[in-house]
Amino acid sequence: MSERERWKRETYGPFTRRAPERPVRFESLSGIPVEPLYTPEDLAGWSYGEKLGHPGEYPFTRGVYPTMYRGRLWTMRMFAGFGRPEDTNARFKYLLEQGQTGLSTAFDMPALMGYDADHPRARGEVGREGVSISTLDDFERLFAGIPLGEVTTSMTINCTASIALAMYLAVAEKQGVGWDRVGGTMQNDMLKEFIAQKEWICPPEPAVRIVTDMIEFTSAHVPRFNPVSISGYHIREAGSTAVQELAFTLADGLAYVDAALARGLDIDTFASRLSFFFDIHNDFFEEIAKLRAARRMWARFMKERYGATKAESMRLRTHTQTAGVSATAQQPLNNVARVALQALAAVLGGAQSLHTNSYDETWALPTEEAVTVALRTQQVIAEEAGVALSIDPLGGAYFLETLTDRVEAAALEYIRRIDAMGGMVRAIDAGYPQKEIADSAYRYQLMDDRGEKVVVGVNKYVMKEAHPIRYLRIEESVELEQIERVARFKAARDTGRVERRLKQLADACRNGRNVMPILIDAVKDYASLGEISDVYRQVFGLYREPIIF
């Protein structure tokens, strides 16, 4: 009999018969059973070198860099964007003054869907959930007074990401900043749009083709820029489990690698610039295990499936964000505690970058006060908690290592199924990840409704009277001003030059040329985001989502 079996029989069992355990589900949010105790027996045959290794060395489970936070803290990159470009520019400067170390840009729905502010479909949405961007003039206002050679910028934009990158590089040129000095990340993950977020223009094949154009272009001309941030965040926010988020995110990444290799690129010329973006939810240990498993899995895929030889190609570098879907409108100050625990999990999981949500985001875009509390949460963890002193301080814990192995095994099973379907594009066409996420979201909602999963302040510890909070309001005048500004800007352009650039872009889309050089010239001649998106619509056609029951 093992020591654990002896303990269960002689100590644990008799005690629980006298004092039964709580009537709750002892399992992770992904449904992985959680045992009462973990011991060396759970890691029988487990190899330190194979499973962990050392920080900065293959398989990177313990961290992608040798010193991790002892050398440099994670980037504190607070998501910001609302109203006019100058409104967001002011928020950027405020956050930098408060100690933020990188910019992160939220765009409004018209920009995300490829419409200018003056388009009829943009009515009521201009500047509402992100900054309004239609032209190069808007981008210049957005980054006015911000040195693009010194600050890295993340941009959460996908089907119009190629246009945003072109405008960003054009602004850098106007500032006199060489492209070799421009650093940042473009989300640009179209596959997760078809899976979860649903913001698209054209079908998957041409969408992936444009992403590949950006990978190819930045590898050659913008070496410090990450052309795609392969994003599990929106997959999780749509209702997936942590295991599904991990599996579908890595499967998306493999699809982009396959596309770049088919283009003729060498794995070691572009893999180091691929980055990732994960959600950090409430299940503290499962989220830590997910990030550790992600690094190990990606390193093995790069080395064993694709033959990468450089360590940089095998490193999974990730931005993280606390779970918006876990925040509640009821008792919104409870979100401060949720965010703090989720942020701690991201740090203990080894994230390179972190955004902490504001407590008021279930009501509206965050106020300056709320975003300051969210940023200070990261700073308290970094400066006061002591968790950044040692690299991977939880590494080797019996429970965590067992959970990491189980998360990895379950995610690999999903990836095997997707491989058998012919890859992620074919799986999306079949509706496979979409259905898996929908089923997971339904199961979770049932547990919530039945009280099987406690949501503090919603289905337990409910207060009868709600205390209103002050939240950010976007005035209607912002939209009207943006519409008028865009109209004036378009009227003052050389329309002949714009039309020639748009024709050149259409030709490039048809004949397979890389669109990025043409896009940069087009935005310099003041072609707008909506006009360029219309070219994509006309040449590639519109995507219609398959109906899934």
PyMOL commands that set and color helices and strands:
alter all, ss='L'
color gray80, all
select helices_A, chain A and resi 3-18+40-43+48-51+68-70+85-97+109-113+120-122+136-142+161-174+179-181+190-197+204-221+233-237+242-262+267-273+284-305+311-314+324-326+334-348+368-383+398-421+424-429+432-450+476-491+495-511+516-524+529-540
alter helices_A, ss='H'
color red, helices_A
select strands_A, chain A and resi 75-76+79-80+103-106+153-156+184-186+225-226+228-231+274-280+318-322+353-355
alter strands_A, ss='S'
color yellow, strands_A
deselect
rebuild
show_as cartoon
